[in-house]
Amino acid sequence: MRDVAVIAYAQTPYVRTERVRNEVEMLMPIIDEVVKKAGIPRQEIGFTCSGSTDYLAGQSFSFVMAVDAVGAWPPIMESHVEMDGAWALYEAWIKIQCGEVDSALIFSFGRSSMGETAETMTLQTDPYTMAPLGPDAISMAALQARCGLDAGLFSERDMAEVAARNRRNALTNPEAQLAGEFDVEALLAAPYRVSPLRDHDCPPVTDGAAAMVIAAADVARDVSDKPVWIRGIDHRLDSHQLGSRDLTKSPSTRLAGERAGVSPGKIDIAELHAPFSHQEIILKNALGLDDDVRINPSGGALAANPIMSAGLARIGEASRQISGGAASRAVAHATSGPCLQQNLVCVLEG
């Protein structure tokens, strides 16, 4: 296996609505920024991979138009995944492992504000047995939360404490969308949005984009004083039929964590892509994280949830913590699909 490192990361400020710029205009500044940070001439970056979904943009092949942000010259080897950018990172990592390239640019974007996000995400469900029923993403997450509450795995107070901590952490993240000090008692006094979920248990609608450059060891050491090494990465999936799995657990996260190598060694921080408060508790249990692990120092998806970029952002935020000296070993997680259906786990070290 080739050693691969994250050598640069950049993201847009995450906002409720991007009123002025289109996707290309959002991407151009951060792609320029991340390429400059990487220190690799653009024409020497061997591969470009993006993650997005046309359903958010509301037009076919929106990802092709987004490639304009990379520039018309030089020609590039390019690919796209209809997934979160974390899976674009995985494809680029595979490309480097196969020896086809030595470096890669990854970017992802999503403008969730352009439609009814909860209803749009229904399209991720089985088209024959579930999508015709029209279950929105929040209602499916509420079903999962109810299962966990009834099983005694967590309480509504536990969920409120997760939300309060994440948005308190976001106070130190200038690019987060929601940040502040929230009183748990006040949160619990709020009305339900979809029982047992209240507004604070749900992610904000967010527009944003992220970009990253990774490179094989010889290139990474030449251009970076502090490469952040990807020591393990794996992704797994559970059944897309909600009735066919235990919603209170995430066996795919557990397996991906085992294969990525989470358990050997101390974990300093974990950036978990948990769009709903109770999902952070499920993920923490699945990965076997101790209470002394700092979870989501960036604020996580409860502070900003740019669909198709939030998972890549977890890896990027974890790499920032390591390169900044706040951690030496971290776990980053990304999810896609209803109720934590698909999960990717990445272990990073300084």
C-alpha positions as CSV (number, residue, x, y, z in Angstrom):
1,M,0.0,0.0,0.0
2,R,1.2,3.5,-0.8
3,D,1.2,6.1,1.9
4,V,-1.1,8.9,1.0
5,A,-1.6,12.3,2.7
6,V,-4.0,15.2,2.8
7,I,-1.8,18.2,1.9
8,A,-4.4,21.0,1.5
9,Y,-8.0,21.7,2.3
10,A,-10.4,24.6,1.8
11,Q,-14.1,25.3,2.1
12,T,-16.5,28.1,1.6
13,P,-18.2,29.8,4.5
14,Y,-21.4,27.7,5.1
15,V,-24.6,29.8,4.8
16,R,-28.3,29.2,4.8
17,T,-28.7,30.5,1.2
18,E,-26.1,31.3,-1.3
19,R,-28.0,34.2,-3.0
20,V,-25.4,35.5,-5.4
21,R,-23.0,32.8,-6.7
22,N,-23.8,29.7,-8.7
23,E,-21.9,26.4,-8.1
24,V,-19.0,27.3,-10.4
25,E,-18.6,30.7,-8.7
26,M,-18.6,29.0,-5.3
27,L,-16.0,26.5,-6.3
28,M,-13.5,28.7,-8.2
29,P,-12.0,30.6,-5.1
30,I,-11.6,27.5,-3.0
31,I,-10.1,25.4,-5.8
32,D,-7.6,28.2,-6.5
33,E,-6.9,28.3,-2.7
34,V,-6.4,24.6,-2.2
35,V,-4.1,24.3,-5.3
36,K,-1.9,27.1,-4.0
37,K,-1.8,25.6,-0.5
38,A,-0.8,22.2,-2.0
39,G,2.2,23.6,-3.7
40,I,1.7,21.4,-6.7
41,P,1.4,23.1,-10.2
42,R,-2.1,22.6,-11.5
43,Q,-0.8,20.8,-14.6
44,E,0.9,18.2,-12.4
45,I,-2.1,17.2,-10.4
46,G,-2.8,13.8,-11.9
47,F,-6.5,13.3,-11.2
48,T,-9.7,15.3,-10.4
49,C,-12.8,13.8,-8.8
50,S,-15.9,15.5,-7.6
51,G,-19.0,14.6,-5.6
52,S,-22.4,16.1,-6.0
53,T,-26.0,15.4,-7.0
54,D,-28.1,16.8,-9.8
55,Y,-31.2,16.5,-7.7
56,L,-30.1,19.4,-5.5
57,A,-29.2,21.6,-8.5
58,G,-32.4,20.6,-10.2
59,Q,-30.7,20.2,-13.6
60,S,-29.1,17.3,-15.5
61,F,-25.3,17.1,-15.6
62,S,-24.8,20.0,-13.2
63,F,-21.6,18.3,-12.2
64,V,-20.2,18.7,-15.7
65,M,-20.7,22.4,-15.6
66,A,-19.0,22.5,-12.2
67,V,-15.8,21.2,-13.8
68,D,-15.5,24.7,-15.3
69,A,-14.3,25.8,-11.9
70,V,-11.1,23.8,-12.4
71,G,-10.3,25.7,-15.6
72,A,-10.3,24.8,-19.3
73,W,-6.5,24.3,-19.3
74,P,-4.6,22.1,-18.8
75,P,-6.7,19.0,-19.8
76,I,-7.4,16.8,-16.8
77,M,-8.2,13.2,-16.0
78,E,-11.6,13.6,-14.3
79,S,-14.3,11.5,-12.6
80,H,-17.5,12.1,-10.6
81,V,-19.4,10.3,-7.9
82,E,-23.1,10.9,-7.2
83,M,-22.2,10.9,-3.6
84,D,-20.7,13.0,-0.8
85,G,-17.2,14.3,-1.6
86,A,-15.8,11.8,0.9
87,W,-16.5,9.0,-1.6
88,A,-14.8,11.1,-4.3
89,L,-11.8,11.1,-2.0
90,Y,-12.0,7.4,-1.7
91,E,-11.9,7.0,-5.5
92,A,-8.9,9.3,-5.7
93,W,-7.2,7.4,-3.0
94,I,-7.7,4.2,-5.0
95,K,-6.3,5.9,-8.1
96,I,-3.1,6.7,-6.2
97,Q,-2.9,3.2,-4.7
98,C,-3.1,1.7,-8.2
99,G,-0.1,3.8,-9.2
100,E,-2.0,5.6,-12.0
101,V,-1.4,9.0,-10.4
102,D,0.6,10.6,-7.6
103,S,-1.7,13.4,-6.6
104,A,-5.4,14.3,-6.9
105,L,-7.8,17.2,-6.5
106,I,-11.2,16.4,-4.9
107,F,-14.1,18.8,-4.6
108,S,-17.8,18.7,-3.7
109,F,-20.7,21.1,-3.5
110,G,-24.3,21.4,-2.7
111,R,-26.9,24.1,-2.6
112,S,-29.6,22.6,-0.4
113,S,-31.6,25.8,-0.3
114,M,-32.8,25.4,-3.9
115,G,-35.5,22.9,-2.9
116,E,-37.2,21.1,-0.1
117,T,-34.2,19.1,1.1
118,A,-36.1,16.6,3.3
119,E,-38.3,15.7,0.4
120,T,-35.4,15.6,-2.1
121,M,-33.6,13.1,0.0
122,T,-36.6,10.7,-0.3
123,L,-35.1,9.9,-3.7
124,Q,-32.3,8.0,-2.0
125,T,-34.8,5.4,-0.8
126,D,-35.9,2.2,-2.6
127,P,-37.8,3.4,-5.7
128,Y,-40.3,0.5,-5.6
129,T,-41.2,-0.1,-2.0
130,M,-40.3,3.2,-0.1
131,A,-40.1,6.2,-2.3
132,P,-43.8,5.9,-3.4
133,L,-44.7,6.3,0.3
134,G,-43.0,9.6,0.3
135,P,-41.1,9.4,3.6
136,D,-39.0,12.5,4.1
137,A,-35.6,12.5,5.6
138,I,-36.6,14.0,8.9
139,S,-39.4,11.6,9.5
140,M,-37.1,8.6,8.8
141,A,-34.6,10.0,11.2
142,A,-37.4,10.5,13.8
143,L,-38.3,6.8,13.4
144,Q,-34.7,5.9,14.1
145,A,-34.6,8.2,17.2
146,R,-37.8,6.7,18.5
147,C,-36.3,3.2,18.2
148,G,-33.2,4.4,20.2
149,L,-35.3,6.1,22.9
150,D,-37.6,3.0,23.3
151,A,-34.6,0.8,23.6
152,G,-33.2,3.0,26.4
153,L,-29.9,3.7,24.5
154,F,-30.2,7.5,25.0
155,S,-32.7,10.1,26.2
156,E,-34.1,13.3,24.7
157,R,-31.8,15.1,27.2
158,D,-28.8,13.3,25.7
159,M,-29.8,14.4,22.3
160,A,-30.2,18.0,23.4
161,E,-26.8,17.9,25.0
162,V,-25.2,16.7,21.8
163,A,-26.8,19.6,19.9
164,A,-25.8,22.2,22.5
165,R,-22.2,20.9,22.5
166,N,-21.8,20.9,18.7
167,R,-23.1,24.4,18.3
168,R,-20.9,25.6,21.2
169,N,-17.9,24.0,19.5
170,A,-18.8,25.9,16.3
171,L,-18.1,29.2,18.1
172,T,-14.4,28.6,17.3
173,N,-15.2,27.8,13.6
174,P,-15.6,31.0,11.5
175,E,-17.0,29.0,8.6
176,A,-19.8,27.3,10.6
177,Q,-23.4,28.3,10.0
178,L,-25.0,27.9,13.4
179,A,-23.0,28.6,16.6
180,G,-23.8,29.8,20.1
181,E,-24.4,28.9,23.7
182,F,-27.7,27.0,24.1
183,D,-29.4,26.1,27.3
184,V,-30.4,22.4,27.4
185,E,-33.5,23.1,29.4
186,A,-34.7,25.7,26.9
187,L,-34.0,23.3,24.1
188,L,-36.1,20.6,25.7
189,A,-38.9,23.0,26.3
190,A,-39.2,23.7,22.5
191,P,-42.0,22.0,20.5
192,Y,-41.4,18.9,18.4
193,R,-40.7,19.2,14.8
194,V,-41.3,15.5,14.0
195,S,-41.6,13.7,17.3
196,P,-39.2,12.9,19.0
197,L,-37.1,15.4,17.0
198,R,-37.0,19.1,17.8
199,D,-35.4,21.8,15.6
200,H,-32.1,21.5,17.5
201,D,-31.9,17.8,16.7
202,C,-32.0,18.4,13.0
203,P,-29.4,19.8,10.6
204,P,-29.7,23.3,9.2
205,V,-30.3,23.8,5.4
206,T,-26.9,24.8,4.2
207,D,-25.2,25.9,0.9
208,G,-21.5,25.3,0.6
209,A,-18.5,23.6,-1.1
210,A,-15.2,22.0,-0.1
211,A,-12.0,21.1,-1.9
212,M,-9.0,18.9,-1.0
213,V,-5.7,17.8,-2.5
214,I,-4.1,14.5,-1.6
215,A,-0.8,13.1,-2.7
216,A,1.4,10.0,-2.5
217,A,4.2,10.0,0.1
218,D,7.1,11.2,-2.1
219,V,5.1,14.1,-3.5
220,A,3.6,15.0,-0.1
221,R,6.9,15.2,1.6
222,D,8.3,17.4,-1.1
223,V,5.6,20.0,-0.9
224,S,4.3,19.9,2.7
225,D,6.0,20.3,6.0
226,K,3.0,18.8,7.8
227,P,1.3,16.2,5.7
228,V,-1.7,14.5,7.3
229,W,-1.5,10.8,6.6
230,I,-4.5,8.7,5.7
231,R,-3.6,5.6,7.7
232,G,-6.8,3.8,6.8
233,I,-10.0,4.3,4.9
234,D,-13.0,2.0,4.3
235,H,-16.7,2.3,3.5
236,R,-19.6,-0.1,4.0
237,L,-23.3,-0.1,3.7
238,D,-26.4,-1.5,5.4
239,S,-29.7,-2.5,3.8
240,H,-31.7,0.3,2.2
241,Q,-34.8,-1.3,3.5
242,L,-35.3,0.3,6.9
243,G,-37.4,-2.7,8.1
244,S,-34.5,-5.0,7.4
245,R,-32.1,-3.6,9.9
246,D,-31.8,-2.5,13.5
247,L,-31.9,1.3,13.3
248,T,-30.4,1.7,16.8
249,K,-27.1,0.3,15.5
250,S,-24.7,1.0,12.7
251,P,-22.9,-2.3,11.8
252,S,-21.5,-0.8,8.6
253,T,-19.8,2.0,10.6
254,R,-18.4,-0.6,13.0
255,L,-17.0,-2.7,10.2
256,A,-15.6,0.3,8.3
257,G,-14.0,1.5,11.5
258,E,-12.4,-1.9,12.1
259,R,-11.1,-2.1,8.5
260,A,-9.8,1.4,8.6
261,G,-7.9,0.7,11.9
262,V,-9.7,2.9,14.4
263,S,-9.0,0.7,17.5
264,P,-5.2,0.4,17.5
265,G,-3.9,3.6,19.2
266,K,-5.4,6.6,21.0
267,I,-7.9,8.8,19.2
268,D,-7.7,12.5,20.0
269,I,-10.7,13.8,18.0
270,A,-13.5,12.4,15.9
271,E,-15.3,14.4,13.2
272,L,-18.6,12.5,12.9
273,H,-21.0,13.2,10.1
274,A,-24.2,13.0,12.2
275,P,-26.9,15.2,10.6
276,F,-29.3,14.4,13.5
277,S,-28.3,14.6,17.2
278,H,-29.1,10.9,18.1
279,Q,-27.0,9.7,15.2
280,E,-23.8,11.0,16.9
281,I,-24.5,8.7,19.8
282,I,-25.1,5.7,17.5
283,L,-21.9,6.4,15.6
284,K,-19.8,6.9,18.8
285,N,-21.0,3.5,20.0
286,A,-20.3,1.9,16.7
287,L,-16.8,3.2,16.6
288,G,-16.1,2.3,20.2
289,L,-15.0,5.9,21.0
290,D,-14.1,6.7,24.6
291,D,-15.6,9.6,26.5
292,D,-12.3,11.5,26.4
293,V,-12.4,11.7,22.6
294,R,-13.3,15.2,21.5
295,I,-16.2,14.9,19.1
296,N,-16.8,17.4,16.3
297,P,-14.6,20.3,17.5
298,S,-15.7,22.1,14.3
299,G,-19.4,21.9,15.2
300,G,-20.2,19.0,12.9
301,A,-23.3,18.7,10.7
302,L,-25.5,20.2,13.4
303,A,-23.7,23.5,12.9
304,A,-23.6,23.3,9.1
305,N,-24.8,20.5,6.8
306,P,-23.9,21.2,3.1
307,I,-25.3,18.1,1.5
308,M,-22.7,16.4,-0.7
309,S,-19.9,18.3,1.1
310,A,-20.5,17.6,4.8
311,G,-18.7,14.3,4.8
312,L,-15.6,15.6,2.9
313,A,-15.7,18.5,5.4
314,R,-15.4,16.1,8.3
315,I,-12.2,14.7,6.8
316,G,-11.0,18.2,6.0
317,E,-11.8,19.5,9.5
318,A,-10.0,16.6,11.1
319,S,-6.9,17.2,9.0
320,R,-7.0,20.9,10.1
321,Q,-6.9,19.8,13.7
322,I,-3.9,17.6,13.1
323,S,-2.0,20.1,10.9
324,G,-2.7,22.8,13.5
325,G,-1.3,20.7,16.3
326,A,-4.5,20.2,18.2
327,A,-4.5,16.4,17.6
328,S,-2.1,13.7,16.5
329,R,-4.6,11.0,15.5
330,A,-8.2,11.5,14.4
331,V,-11.2,9.6,13.0
332,A,-13.3,11.2,10.3
333,H,-16.7,9.8,9.2
334,A,-19.1,10.4,6.4
335,T,-22.6,9.1,5.8
336,S,-25.1,8.9,3.0
337,G,-28.6,7.6,2.7
338,P,-31.4,7.4,5.2
339,C,-30.7,6.5,8.8
340,L,-26.9,6.1,8.4
341,Q,-27.3,3.6,5.5
342,Q,-23.8,4.1,4.0
343,N,-20.8,5.0,6.0
344,L,-17.2,5.8,5.3
345,V,-14.5,5.9,8.0
346,C,-11.0,7.5,7.6
347,V,-8.2,7.4,10.1
348,L,-5.8,10.3,10.0
349,E,-2.4,10.9,11.7
350,G,0.2,13.6,11.8
